[in-house]
Amino acid sequence: MAKPKHIEIGDGLLIPILYEDRSALAIDKPPGWLLAPDSWDKTARNLQLALVSSINAGDFWARSRNLRFLRFVHRLDGDTSGALLLAKSPGALQALSRLFETRQVEKVYWAVVEGIPKGDHWVCKLSLAPEPAAPGRMRVVRQPGAGPDHQGRRDFKSQISNLESQIAKPAETHFRVLKTGRSTALIEARPSTGRTHQIRVHLAATGHPVVGDVLYGSAAGRAQAEPPQIGLRAVKLAYHDPFTKRRVEIRAPTDEFTRQFGF
């Protein structure tokens, strides 16, 4: 009997399978689902918990593959949809995680942003750190000035900046404009690093936050998403399989996403 091309979880949600081999399975992650350990049950939309529960229940999509283990290798924000890689064994999880940690995975996102960027392409290298006053948010940290004040000492503001720069992590994202509309643009984002909310914060810092972004966007931008959804989608993953050494390229469909946001 043929293996289903979708994963069906508890509430009847069908999640398309984009790619599968002996060690990995990639899905088209739906928006609104969090990626957290399966022991974390503070939400009904913990995708890892839903997958584990379905496997343990012997649901056909898992049983037909003789699956006993499935764990996300990397993270997508809860509201972000698109290509998500899952490992089929602890050994595969370790090997595939190492690829992400050593930046050997090509990651491509599409983002719909507020406004029209002036340039066709640019690179943002602003470091990122948690926002102390707002748990769950990130912010950019710019390098402090190196000059002393008139008394030969750095002022208090400079001291604070130095402390912030010590906890900030370097981040780099390459952006390219794909299409422009009347008040929004479709952007390709290629992150070289994998910091929390990296693409969203970098775009907001350049004056073009992602449409529908409740954390970093404007009220007007949030209203442009209909139905309400963030304009960010993981469209491609590519890497060399650590076991077979062959190149793997995984793509998520984009037609529905672009149509939803007017492109």
C-alpha positions in Angstrom: 0.0 0.0 0.0 1.3 3.5 -1.0 2.5 5.7 1.8 0.4 8.9 2.3 1.9 12.1 0.9 0.4 14.0 3.8 0.7 13.8 7.6 -2.7 13.9 9.3 -2.7 15.1 12.9 -5.3 15.1 15.6 -7.7 17.8 14.4 -7.8 16.5 10.8 -5.1 18.9 9.6 -3.3 17.6 6.5 0.4 18.6 6.3 2.0 18.0 2.9 5.2 16.0 2.8 7.7 17.8 0.5 10.6 15.4 0.6 11.6 12.1 2.1 14.6 9.8 2.3 15.9 7.1 4.7 17.1 9.7 7.3 14.9 12.8 6.8 11.4 13.9 6.0 10.5 17.5 5.1 7.0 19.0 5.5 5.2 22.2 4.5 4.8 23.6 8.0 1.4 25.3 8.5 1.4 28.8 10.1 0.3 29.1 13.7 2.1 26.0 15.0 5.0 26.2 17.4 8.1 24.1 17.4 8.9 23.1 21.0 9.9 19.9 22.9 7.0 17.4 23.0 7.1 17.7 26.8 6.0 21.4 26.5 2.2 21.2 26.6 1.2 24.9 27.2 -0.4 25.2 23.8 -2.6 23.0 21.7 -0.5 23.9 18.7 2.8 22.3 19.6 3.7 20.7 16.3 6.3 18.4 17.7 3.9 17.1 20.4 1.2 16.6 17.7 3.6 14.5 15.6 4.8 12.4 18.5 1.2 11.8 19.6 0.2 10.7 16.1 3.2 8.3 15.9 2.4 6.8 19.3 -1.2 6.4 18.3 -0.2 4.3 15.3 -1.7 6.7 12.7 -1.4 5.3 9.2 1.0 7.9 7.8 3.5 6.9 10.5 2.7 3.2 10.6 3.1 2.8 6.8 6.7 4.2 7.2 7.4 2.2 10.4 8.3 5.5 12.1 9.2 5.5 15.7 11.0 8.8 15.9 10.5 12.2 14.2 12.1 15.4 15.4 12.5 18.9 13.9 16.1 19.7 13.0 15.8 23.5 12.9 13.1 26.0 13.8 10.6 28.2 12.0 8.8 30.9 13.9 5.3 29.9 15.0 3.6 32.1 12.4 6.0 31.2 9.6 5.0 28.6 7.1 7.1 26.5 4.7 9.9 23.9 4.4 10.8 22.3 7.7 13.2 19.4 7.9 12.6 16.5 10.3 15.0 13.7 11.3 13.8 10.1 11.4 16.3 8.9 14.0 18.6 10.3 16.8 21.6 9.7 14.6 20.1 11.5 11.7 19.1 14.4 14.0 22.7 14.8 15.2 24.2 14.7 11.7 21.6 17.0 10.1 21.7 19.4 13.1 25.5 19.7 12.6 24.9 20.9 9.0 22.7 23.8 10.3 25.2 24.6 13.1 28.1 24.8 10.6 26.1 26.8 8.1 26.2 24.1 5.4 22.4 24.5 4.7 21.2 26.9 2.1 18.0 28.5 3.4 15.7 30.7 1.3 12.7 32.6 2.4 10.2 34.9 0.7 8.9 37.9 2.6 6.2 40.4 1.8 7.3 43.8 3.3 5.8 47.2 3.9 6.9 49.8 1.5 9.2 49.6 -1.5 13.0 49.3 -0.9 15.2 51.8 -2.7 17.7 49.2 -3.8 17.3 45.9 -5.6 19.5 44.0 -3.2 21.4 44.6 0.1 23.0 42.8 3.0 22.1 43.4 6.7 24.8 42.5 9.2 23.3 44.0 12.4 23.9 41.9 15.5 20.9 40.7 17.5 20.1 40.4 21.2 17.0 39.7 23.3 14.9 42.8 24.2 15.1 43.0 28.0 11.9 44.9 28.4 9.9 42.6 26.1 10.5 38.8 26.5 10.1 37.0 23.2 11.3 40.0 21.2 14.7 40.6 19.6 16.4 43.8 18.7 19.4 45.0 16.8 22.6 46.1 18.6 24.8 48.5 16.8 28.5 48.7 17.6 29.3 51.4 20.1 31.6 54.3 19.3 35.2 53.8 20.3 36.1 57.4 21.3 36.4 58.5 24.9 34.5 61.5 26.3 36.3 64.8 27.3 37.3 63.4 30.7 39.0 60.5 29.1 36.3 58.1 30.1 33.4 56.6 28.3 30.1 58.0 29.3 27.3 55.8 30.9 25.5 55.4 27.5 28.7 54.1 25.9 29.3 51.6 28.8 25.8 50.2 28.4 26.3 49.9 24.6 29.5 47.9 25.3 27.7 45.6 27.6 24.9 45.1 25.0 27.5 44.3 22.3 29.0 41.6 24.4 25.7 39.7 24.6 24.6 40.3 21.0 25.2 37.6 18.4 26.4 38.4 14.9 23.7 38.0 12.2 23.8 38.3 8.4 21.0 38.3 5.9 21.1 38.8 2.1 18.0 40.4 0.6 16.8 40.7 -3.0 13.7 42.4 -4.4 11.6 40.0 -6.5 8.5 42.1 -7.3 7.0 45.4 -6.2 3.4 46.4 -5.8 1.7 49.7 -4.9 2.7 49.7 -1.3 4.4 46.3 -0.6 7.3 44.3 -2.1 8.1 40.7 -2.4 11.6 40.0 -1.1 13.9 37.0 -1.2 15.8 36.5 2.1 18.9 34.3 2.4 20.1 34.2 6.1 23.7 33.2 6.6 23.1 32.8 10.3 20.2 31.4 12.2 19.3 33.8 14.9 15.8 34.1 16.5 13.5 36.3 14.3 16.6 37.3 12.3 14.8 38.1 9.0 12.0 39.9 10.6 14.2 42.1 12.8 16.6 42.8 10.0 13.8 43.9 7.6 12.2 46.0 10.4 15.6 47.7 11.0 15.8 48.7 7.4 12.4 50.3 7.5 10.5 47.5 5.7 8.9 45.2 8.3 7.2 42.0 7.2 3.5 42.5 6.5 1.3 41.0 9.2 4.2 40.9 11.8 2.6 41.6 15.2 6.0 41.9 16.9 7.9 44.2 14.6 5.5 45.5 12.0 3.1 48.5 12.0 -0.6 48.4 12.6 -1.3 49.2 9.0 1.0 46.4 7.9 -0.8 43.9 10.1 -4.1 44.9 8.6 -2.8 44.1 5.1 -2.7 40.4 5.7 -6.1 38.9 4.9 -6.8 36.5 6.6 -4.3 37.7 9.2 -1.0 35.9 8.6 2.6 37.0 8.5 4.1 37.5 5.1 7.0 35.1 5.6 7.5 31.7 4.1 10.4 29.2 4.0 10.6 28.3 0.3 13.8 26.3 -0.1 16.3 24.2 1.8 19.4 22.7 0.2 22.3 20.7 1.6 24.5 17.7 0.9 23.2 14.6 2.6 25.7 13.7 5.4 25.2 9.9 4.7 25.0 9.7 0.9 26.9 12.9 0.1 24.4 13.7 -2.6 22.8 17.2 -2.9 19.3 17.5 -1.5 17.1 20.4 -2.6 13.7 20.9 -1.0 11.2 23.5 -2.2 7.8 24.6 -0.8 5.1 25.8 -3.2 4.7 29.6 -3.4 1.6 30.2 -5.6 -0.9 30.4 -2.7 1.4 32.5 -0.6 2.0 35.1 -3.3 -1.7 35.2 -4.3 -2.7 35.8 -0.7 -0.5 38.9 -0.5 -1.3 40.3 -3.9 1.6 39.0 -6.0 
